[in-house]
Amino acid sequence: MQHARAVHGTLTAFARAPLDTLFNAVVIALALALPAALWQVAGHLQGASHRAGTAPQLSVFMAVDASRDDARAIEARLKQAVGVARVEFVPREQALAELRKQAGLEDALDSLGGNPLPDAFIVTLVDAAPAGLETLRDEFRKWPRVAHVALDALWARRLEAALRIARGVAAGLLGLLGLALVAATFNTIRLQILTRRDEIVVLQAVGATAGYVRRPFLYYGALLGLTGGALAWLLLAAATWAGNQGLAPLAALYGTEWRMDPLPAGPAVALLGTAVLLGWLGAWLSVRRHLQRDLSQ
């Protein structure tokens, strides 16, 4: 009953000062939405880089006039090369069929009168270091009937490394803004304590325990954090929707469909839980300090 009464008193305090509650919740929402949005975008880009393939690879292109015997000889050498994990042969006919299917260039390809694409090999390597990739690339270029060797997936690995840094920045930003939220809640609860100072003195005089005095303020901080977390989730949902509306035409120009999904249930619950915890922590620190120093005098 005491907990229910404390929650009711907190909701009543919210209703008495809706603008103050809204502004405090908006501050919490903005502080949580910024690192959460950075984390969400980094997660989507990281998923895209994974789909693109981040394994260290080389593409070995044969000369256009190379025969299948030449291709078999190069394939045998590739499989015996040190540092090669897997070799996949892509015949020129398969490459042309995939180009027709993906690019929609049937008329242009038919006008060429033949297949302009060479046989190729996709070589997956063991060593992911850029120096090792460049060494093998330079070695394969010297082989007979090899026209060109291209590095694949190195851009994706660099993107993945940059995204790991971005997630670390998001985590650090969340920590800094979390401290700011604790400080904001601390100050808000301090004002609540000063407003109800006479009431608290009377409660202590008639034997109210520290837990009884502290409880309404803790609920106030926790519910304020929950309100801010819910607003942060709404901001993220709105930003995701607006971002998808802008990305759709751009993705269509590249012949693909790329969109950001809303925040999943697990991270959404974590966002709300973090907001509640920070609000409760700020309230607890504020009540502990002021009850011990001011109200005990």
C-alpha positions in Angstrom: 0.0 0.0 0.0 2.8 2.4 0.8 4.4 1.7 -2.6 1.1 2.2 -4.4 0.6 5.5 -2.5 4.1 6.6 -3.5 3.4 5.9 -7.2 0.1 7.7 -6.9 1.8 10.7 -5.4 4.4 10.7 -8.2 1.8 10.7 -10.9 -0.1 13.5 -9.1 3.1 15.5 -9.0 3.5 14.9 -12.8 0.0 16.1 -13.4 0.4 19.2 -11.3 3.4 20.4 -13.4 3.0 18.8 -16.8 5.3 21.3 -18.6 8.1 20.8 -16.1 7.7 17.1 -16.4 7.7 17.2 -20.2 10.8 19.4 -20.4 12.7 17.1 -18.0 11.6 14.1 -20.0 12.7 15.7 -23.3 16.2 16.4 -21.9 16.4 12.7 -20.9 15.1 11.6 -24.3 17.6 13.7 -26.3 20.5 12.5 -24.2 19.5 8.8 -24.7 18.4 9.1 -28.4 21.7 10.5 -29.7 24.0 7.6 -28.7 21.2 5.1 -29.4 20.8 6.4 -32.9 24.5 6.3 -33.5 24.6 2.7 -32.3 21.6 1.7 -34.5 23.1 3.2 -37.6 26.4 1.6 -36.9 24.7 -1.8 -36.5 22.9 -1.5 -39.8 26.0 -0.5 -41.7 27.9 -3.4 -40.0 25.2 -5.8 -41.1 25.5 -4.4 -44.6 29.3 -4.9 -44.6 28.8 -8.5 -43.4 26.4 -9.2 -46.2 28.9 -7.8 -48.6 31.5 -10.2 -47.3 34.5 -9.2 -45.2 36.7 -12.3 -45.8 40.1 -11.3 -47.3 39.8 -12.1 -51.0 41.5 -11.5 -54.3 39.8 -11.6 -57.8 42.1 -13.0 -60.4 41.0 -12.2 -64.0 42.3 -14.2 -66.9 43.1 -12.7 -70.3 40.0 -12.6 -72.6 41.7 -14.9 -75.1 42.9 -17.4 -72.4 41.8 -21.0 -73.0 40.3 -23.3 -70.4 43.6 -25.2 -70.2 45.2 -21.9 -69.2 42.5 -21.4 -66.6 43.0 -24.9 -65.2 46.8 -24.3 -64.9 46.2 -21.1 -63.0 43.7 -22.8 -60.8 46.2 -25.5 -59.9 48.8 -22.9 -59.0 46.4 -20.9 -56.9 45.4 -23.9 -54.9 49.0 -24.7 -54.2 50.0 -21.1 -53.3 50.8 -20.4 -49.6 48.2 -18.4 -47.8 45.2 -19.4 -50.0 42.3 -20.9 -48.2 39.8 -21.5 -51.0 39.6 -21.0 -54.8 36.3 -20.5 -56.7 36.3 -20.6 -60.5 33.8 -18.2 -62.2 33.6 -19.1 -65.9 33.0 -16.3 -68.3 29.6 -17.7 -69.3 28.4 -17.6 -65.7 29.7 -14.0 -65.2 27.8 -12.9 -68.3 24.6 -14.5 -67.1 24.9 -12.9 -63.7 25.6 -9.5 -65.3 22.5 -9.8 -67.5 20.4 -10.7 -64.4 21.7 -8.0 -62.0 22.4 -5.0 -64.2 19.6 -5.2 -66.7 21.9 -4.6 -69.7 20.5 -7.2 -72.0 20.3 -5.0 -75.1 23.7 -3.5 -74.6 25.3 -6.9 -74.0 23.6 -8.4 -77.1 24.9 -5.5 -79.2 28.5 -6.5 -78.4 28.2 -9.7 -80.5 30.1 -11.8 -78.0 31.1 -12.3 -74.4 33.6 -9.6 -73.4 34.1 -11.0 -69.9 37.1 -13.2 -69.0 37.3 -16.3 -66.8 38.0 -15.4 -63.2 38.9 -16.8 -59.8 37.7 -15.6 -56.4 40.5 -16.5 -54.0 39.8 -16.5 -50.3 43.0 -15.9 -48.3 44.1 -16.8 -44.8 46.0 -13.6 -43.9 43.7 -10.6 -43.6 46.6 -8.1 -43.2 46.7 -5.5 -46.1 50.5 -6.2 -46.6 49.8 -9.9 -47.1 47.0 -9.2 -49.6 49.2 -6.8 -51.6 52.1 -9.3 -51.7 49.9 -12.1 -53.1 48.3 -9.6 -55.5 51.6 -8.6 -56.9 52.7 -12.3 -57.2 49.6 -13.4 -59.0 49.9 -10.5 -61.5 53.2 -11.9 -62.8 51.7 -15.3 -63.8 51.1 -15.9 -67.5 47.7 -15.4 -69.0 46.6 -13.4 -65.9 45.3 -9.9 -67.0 44.4 -8.3 -63.7 44.2 -9.0 -60.0 41.9 -7.0 -57.8 41.6 -6.7 -54.0 38.1 -7.5 -52.8 36.4 -7.0 -49.4 39.3 -4.8 -48.1 36.9 -1.8 -48.1 34.4 -3.8 -46.1 37.0 -4.7 -43.5 38.0 -1.0 -43.2 34.3 -0.1 -42.9 33.8 -2.7 -40.2 36.8 -1.4 -38.2 35.4 2.2 -38.5 32.1 1.0 -37.3 33.6 -0.7 -34.3 35.1 2.7 -33.4 31.7 4.3 -34.0 30.1 1.9 -31.5 32.8 2.6 -29.0 32.2 6.3 -29.4 28.4 5.7 -29.0 29.1 3.7 -25.8 31.4 6.5 -24.5 28.8 9.1 -25.4 26.1 7.2 -23.6 28.3 7.1 -20.5 28.9 10.8 -20.6 25.3 11.7 -21.3 24.3 9.2 -18.6 26.3 11.2 -16.1 24.5 14.3 -17.3 21.2 12.6 -16.8 22.1 11.6 -13.3 23.1 15.2 -12.6 19.8 16.6 -14.1 17.7 14.1 -12.1 19.8 14.9 -9.0 19.0 18.6 -9.4 15.3 18.0 -10.1 14.9 15.9 -7.0 16.8 18.5 -5.0 14.2 21.0 -5.9 11.4 18.5 -5.0 13.0 18.0 -1.6 13.3 21.8 -0.9 9.7 22.2 -1.9 8.6 19.5 0.5 11.1 20.3 3.2 8.5 21.2 5.9 6.5 18.1 5.1 9.6 15.9 5.4 10.5 17.5 8.7 7.1 16.7 10.1 7.2 13.1 8.8 10.6 12.6 10.5 9.3 14.1 13.7 6.5 11.6 14.0 8.9 8.7 13.3 8.9 8.2 9.5 11.8 6.0 8.5 14.4 7.1 5.9 13.0 4.5 3.5 9.5 6.0 3.8 10.8 9.5 3.2 13.0 8.4 0.3 10.5 6.2 -1.5 8.4 8.9 -3.3 11.5 10.6 -4.7 12.9 7.4 -6.0 9.7 6.6 -7.8 9.7 10.2 -9.2 13.2 9.7 -10.6 12.4 6.2 -12.0 9.2 7.3 -13.6 10.7 10.4 -15.0 13.5 8.2 -16.5 10.9 5.9 -17.9 9.0 8.8 -19.5 12.3 10.1 -21.0 13.2 6.6 -22.3 9.8 6.2 -24.0 10.2 9.6 -25.7 13.7 8.5 -26.8 12.2 5.4 -28.4 9.6 7.5 -30.2 12.2 9.9 -31.4 14.2 6.9 -32.8 11.2 5.4 -34.4 10.3 8.8 -36.1 13.9 9.3 -37.2 14.0 5.7 -38.7 10.8 6.3 -40.6 12.0 9.6 -41.9 15.4 8.1 -42.8 13.8 5.3 -44.8 11.6 7.8 -46.7 14.8 9.5 -47.8 16.8 6.4 -48.5 14.2 4.7 -50.6 14.7 6.9 -53.8 18.5 6.7 -53.3 18.5 3.0 -53.0 16.3 2.7 -56.1 18.9 4.6 -58.2 21.4 1.8 -57.3 18.9 -1.0 -58.0 18.7 -2.2 -54.5 16.5 -2.0 -51.4 18.1 -0.8 -48.3 16.2 0.3 -45.2 16.7 0.6 -41.5 14.6 -1.5 -39.2 13.1 -0.1 -36.1 14.8 -0.7 -32.8 14.3 -4.4 -31.9 12.5 -5.4 -28.7 15.7 -6.3 -26.8 17.5 -3.0 -27.3 14.3 -1.1 -26.8 13.8 -2.7 -23.4 17.5 -2.0 -22.6 17.0 1.6 -23.5 14.0 1.9 -21.2 15.8 0.1 -18.4 18.8 2.3 -18.7 16.6 5.4 -18.5 14.8 4.1 -15.4 18.1 3.1 -13.8 19.7 6.5 -14.4 16.6 8.3 -13.1 16.5 6.2 -10.0 20.3 6.6 -9.4 20.1 10.4 -9.7 17.1 10.5 -7.3 18.8 8.2 -4.8 22.0 10.2 -4.7 20.1 13.5 -4.3 17.9 12.2 -1.5 20.8 10.6 0.3 22.8 13.7 0.2 20.2 16.2 1.2 18.5 14.1 3.8 21.8 13.4 5.5 23.2 16.9 5.4 20.2 19.3 5.4 17.2 17.7 6.9 19.1 16.1 9.8 20.1 19.4 11.2 
